[in-house]
Amino acid sequence: MYKISLITGDGIGPELSESVTEILHAISDKIGLKLDINPVEAGDIALKKTGKALPDSTLDAIKKSDACLKAPVGESAADVIVVLRRMLDLYANIRPAKSYPNMPSLRENIDLVIVRENTEDLYTGMEFDVGNAAVALRTISEYASRRIAKYAFMTAKQRNKQNKVTCVHKSNVMRKTDGLFARTCAQVAKDYDNIAFEQMYVDACAMNLIRQPEAFDVIVTTNLFGDILSDEAAQVVGGLGMAPAANIGENFALFEPVHGAAFDIAGKQAANPSSFILSAKMMLEWLAMKNNDSKSFSVAKKIEEAVYGVVSEGIKTKDIGGNNTTKEFTHKVISKLT
């Protein structure tokens, strides 16, 4: 049995958490993969209740679990996810972007993954006031660059699609920091003869994600660039509602939808739960690899097939122009799990 901590979140978070919980319980009942789901609070609601966006009890529960699912949280997001990434050393942020039927995708054959370094860059928050100016320090290390590059090449190898890694940076301007990142990725590439390697400036990559997204396989990049490019890639395949994400470390991982708490539609049962459902699918894949568990991997595949089957039939939630509620969409996914 796997112990899963579930941060229920803010805004549409509780609705999406209910959706994912129903699906995971259905998996347990129908397929026999035993999961112990433990709901915990973090975010705006937790901040109001306890004075901490990430209460000690929640942190303890997460540390005792095998993996964590996190619904979107509100204004206190940085005090939750950024803290967890650093504290648990979740160095690899993995964001797939894949075309699904009946979604407003630019192409029908997009299937790429952005592998984003998750611990360094400007997101360390080292900012200072200097007179009438403000200064931010950008840190890029050889150690972090090397391990994220290795993760990207292993991802390309496991996917076995185009077998290509694209290193994205801006070393023509930021010669020290991005220069180090680019050189390190190129060094790692020498250990993977069967994986093609290319480099691309971030502005060119942003353009090519619109112009020719199907040409990408695995993109590896720094924290800030990865954050921006992954949102762009999600929109290219139809929006953030179909965009899952993983934060992976050596021994622990956290999975979450890319989008925010969407307070404007909270409580209306209008939100597309696909991104969180697909995040749960990524969690099961990770558990399968970590524990050599073929059943978990099989279940992950069934979840994606069920989501694909539902959207193939033109079934959509209200936030993307459909007529189905979040619950109705969830139940239709469950009906396709066998």
C-alpha positions in Angstrom: 0.0 0.0 0.0 1.2 3.5 -0.9 0.7 6.4 1.5 -0.2 9.5 -0.5 -0.5 12.9 1.1 -3.0 15.2 -0.6 -2.8 19.0 -0.2 -6.4 20.0 -0.9 -5.5 23.6 -1.8 -7.5 26.8 -2.3 -10.0 28.0 -4.9 -10.9 25.1 -7.2 -8.3 23.0 -5.3 -10.9 21.2 -3.1 -13.0 20.3 -6.1 -10.0 18.9 -8.0 -8.9 17.1 -4.9 -12.3 15.4 -4.6 -12.0 14.4 -8.3 -8.6 12.8 -7.9 -9.6 11.1 -4.7 -12.6 9.5 -6.4 -10.4 8.2 -9.2 -7.8 6.8 -6.9 -10.4 5.1 -4.8 -11.9 3.7 -7.9 -8.5 2.3 -8.9 -8.2 0.7 -5.5 -11.7 -0.9 -5.8 -11.5 -1.9 -9.5 -7.9 -2.7 -10.1 -6.6 -3.5 -6.7 -3.8 -1.0 -6.4 -4.0 0.0 -2.7 -3.6 3.7 -1.9 -4.0 5.4 1.4 -5.0 9.0 0.7 -4.3 11.5 3.5 -5.8 15.0 2.9 -3.8 17.8 4.5 -4.1 21.6 4.3 -1.6 24.1 3.0 -2.0 27.5 1.4 -4.3 30.5 2.1 -6.8 28.5 4.2 -4.1 27.0 6.3 -2.5 30.4 6.7 -5.7 31.8 8.1 -6.3 28.9 10.4 -2.8 28.3 11.7 -0.7 31.3 10.8 1.4 29.2 8.5 0.8 28.5 4.8 2.7 25.2 5.4 1.7 24.0 8.9 4.1 21.7 10.7 1.5 18.9 10.8 1.2 19.0 7.0 4.9 18.9 6.5 5.2 16.0 8.9 2.4 14.1 7.0 4.2 14.8 3.7 7.5 13.5 5.0 5.8 10.3 6.2 4.1 9.6 2.8 5.4 7.8 -0.2 4.5 10.7 -2.5 2.5 13.9 -2.4 -0.3 15.3 -4.6 -0.8 19.0 -4.4 -3.9 20.9 -5.6 -3.4 24.5 -6.6 -3.1 27.0 -3.7 -3.7 30.8 -3.7 -1.6 33.8 -2.9 0.6 31.9 -0.5 1.8 29.5 -3.2 5.4 30.5 -2.9 5.3 29.7 0.8 4.1 26.2 0.0 5.6 24.8 -3.2 8.9 26.7 -3.3 9.5 25.8 0.4 8.7 22.1 -0.3 11.0 22.1 -3.4 13.9 23.4 -1.4 13.3 21.5 1.8 12.8 18.1 0.0 15.4 18.9 -2.7 12.9 18.3 -5.5 15.4 19.4 -8.1 13.6 18.3 -11.3 10.4 20.0 -12.4 8.9 17.8 -15.2 6.1 19.3 -17.3 4.8 17.3 -20.3 2.9 19.0 -23.1 0.9 16.7 -25.2 -1.9 17.1 -27.8 -5.3 15.6 -26.8 -8.4 15.3 -29.1 -11.0 18.1 -29.2 -8.7 20.5 -27.4 -7.5 23.8 -29.1 -4.0 22.5 -29.8 -1.9 24.1 -32.5 -1.0 20.6 -33.9 -2.2 17.1 -33.4 1.1 15.4 -32.9 2.8 17.5 -30.1 4.4 15.3 -27.4 7.2 17.1 -25.6 8.5 17.3 -22.0 10.2 20.3 -20.3 12.7 19.3 -17.7 13.3 22.4 -15.6 16.0 22.8 -12.9 14.0 23.5 -9.8 16.3 24.8 -7.0 18.4 27.6 -8.3 18.3 30.6 -10.6 16.4 33.8 -9.7 13.9 31.8 -7.8 16.1 31.5 -4.7 14.7 34.9 -3.8 18.0 36.6 -3.1 16.9 40.2 -3.8 18.2 43.4 -2.3 17.5 47.1 -2.3 20.5 49.1 -3.3 19.7 52.8 -3.0 16.9 53.5 -5.5 17.5 50.2 -7.3 16.7 46.6 -6.6 19.1 43.7 -7.4 18.4 40.0 -7.8 21.2 37.4 -7.6 21.1 34.6 -10.1 22.9 31.4 -9.1 23.7 28.6 -11.5 26.0 25.8 -10.3 27.8 23.0 -12.1 26.3 20.5 -9.7 22.7 21.4 -10.2 23.2 21.8 -14.0 24.8 18.4 -14.3 22.1 16.5 -12.4 19.2 18.2 -14.3 21.0 17.5 -17.6 21.3 13.8 -16.6 17.7 13.7 -15.7 16.8 15.2 -19.1 18.8 12.6 -21.0 17.4 9.7 -19.0 13.9 11.1 -19.7 14.6 11.1 -23.5 15.9 7.6 -23.2 12.8 6.3 -21.4 10.4 8.1 -23.7 12.2 6.6 -26.7 10.4 8.9 -29.2 12.7 11.4 -31.0 15.6 10.6 -28.7 16.6 14.3 -28.6 17.4 16.8 -25.9 17.3 20.5 -26.5 19.3 22.7 -24.0 17.7 26.1 -23.8 19.6 29.1 -22.4 20.8 32.6 -23.1 24.5 32.3 -22.9 25.1 35.0 -25.6 24.0 37.5 -23.0 24.4 35.8 -19.6 27.8 34.4 -20.4 28.8 33.3 -16.9 25.6 31.7 -15.6 24.0 30.4 -18.8 27.4 29.7 -20.2 28.1 27.3 -17.3 24.7 25.7 -17.8 25.2 25.2 -21.5 28.7 23.8 -21.2 27.6 21.4 -18.5 24.7 20.1 -20.6 27.0 19.6 -23.5 29.5 17.7 -21.3 26.7 15.4 -20.1 25.5 14.8 -23.7 28.8 13.1 -24.5 27.7 10.2 -22.2 24.6 9.6 -24.3 25.6 8.6 -27.8 22.2 7.5 -28.8 20.5 10.8 -27.8 20.7 13.7 -30.2 21.7 17.0 -28.5 21.1 20.6 -29.6 21.3 24.0 -28.1 18.8 26.9 -28.5 18.5 30.4 -27.2 15.4 30.9 -25.1 13.9 33.5 -27.4 14.3 31.2 -30.3 12.8 28.4 -28.3 9.7 30.5 -27.4 9.2 31.2 -31.1 9.7 27.6 -32.2 7.3 26.3 -29.6 4.6 28.2 -31.6 6.1 27.7 -35.1 7.1 24.0 -34.9 6.3 22.4 -31.5 6.3 18.9 -32.9 10.0 19.2 -33.5 10.8 19.1 -29.7 11.2 16.0 -27.6 12.9 16.9 -24.3 13.8 20.5 -23.4 16.2 21.0 -20.5 16.5 24.5 -19.1 17.0 26.7 -16.0 14.3 27.6 -13.5 12.9 30.9 -14.7 13.1 30.0 -18.4 11.5 26.6 -17.7 8.6 28.2 -15.8 7.8 30.5 -18.7 8.3 28.0 -21.5 6.2 25.3 -19.8 3.2 27.6 -19.5 3.6 28.5 -23.2 3.9 24.8 -24.1 0.7 24.1 -22.2 -1.2 26.7 -24.1 0.1 25.4 -27.4 -1.5 22.0 -26.6 -4.8 23.6 -25.5 -4.4 25.3 -22.1 -3.3 24.7 -18.5 -6.2 22.5 -17.8 -4.4 19.6 -19.6 -1.0 20.3 -18.1 0.3 18.1 -15.3 3.6 18.6 -13.5 6.0 16.7 -11.2 8.6 17.9 -8.7 11.1 15.0 -8.3 14.0 14.5 -6.0 16.3 11.5 -5.3 13.8 9.9 -2.8 10.6 11.8 -2.9 8.3 13.5 -5.4 5.4 15.9 -5.4 2.8 16.1 -8.3 0.6 19.1 -9.1 -1.4 20.7 -11.9 0.4 23.6 -13.6 -2.5 26.0 -13.3 -3.5 28.2 -10.3 -6.5 28.2 -7.9 -8.9 30.0 -10.3 -10.9 31.7 -7.6 -13.3 33.1 -10.2 -14.8 29.7 -10.9 -14.3 28.1 -7.4 -17.3 26.2 -6.1 -19.0 26.2 -9.5 -18.0 22.7 -10.5 -16.8 24.2 -13.8 -13.1 23.3 -13.6 -11.4 20.8 -15.9 -9.7 18.2 -13.5 -7.6 16.6 -16.3 -4.3 18.3 -15.2 -4.6 17.0 -11.7 -5.8 13.6 -12.9 -2.8 13.4 -15.2 -0.5 14.5 -12.4 -1.8 11.5 -10.4 -0.9 9.4 -13.4 2.6 10.8 -13.3 2.8 10.0 -9.6 1.9 6.3 -10.3 4.5 6.2 -13.0 7.1 7.5 -10.6 6.1 5.0 -7.9 6.3 2.3 -10.5 9.9 3.2 -11.4 11.0 3.7 -7.8 9.5 0.5 -6.6 9.7 -1.7 -9.7 6.0 -2.0 -9.5 4.4 -3.1 -12.8 0.9 -2.8 -11.5 1.4 0.9 -10.7 2.7 1.5 -14.2 -0.2 -0.3 -15.7 -2.7 1.7 -13.7 -1.0 5.0 -14.8 -1.4 3.9 -18.4 -5.1 3.1 -17.8 -5.7 6.6 -16.3 -4.2 8.4 -19.3 -6.2 6.1 -21.7 -9.4 7.0 -19.7 -8.8 10.7 -20.0 -7.9 10.4 -23.6 -11.1 8.4 -24.2 -13.3 10.9 -22.5 -12.0 14.0 -24.4 -12.0 12.0 -27.6 -15.8 11.8 -27.2 -15.9 15.6 -27.0 -16.7 15.6 -23.3 -15.6 18.9 -21.8 -16.1 20.8 -18.6 -17.7 24.3 -18.5 -14.4 26.2 -18.2 -13.4 25.0 -21.7 -16.7 25.4 -23.5 -18.4 22.1 -22.5 -21.5 21.3 -20.6 -20.1 18.8 -18.0 -19.4 19.6 -14.4 -16.2 18.6 -12.7 -18.0 15.7 -11.1 -19.6 14.5 -14.3 -16.3 14.6 -16.1 -14.7 12.6 -13.3 -17.3 9.9 -13.3 -16.9 9.5 -17.0 -13.2 9.0 -16.6 -13.9 6.4 -13.8 -16.4 4.6 -16.1 -13.5 4.0 -18.6 -11.2 2.5 -15.9 -11.2 -1.3 -16.2 
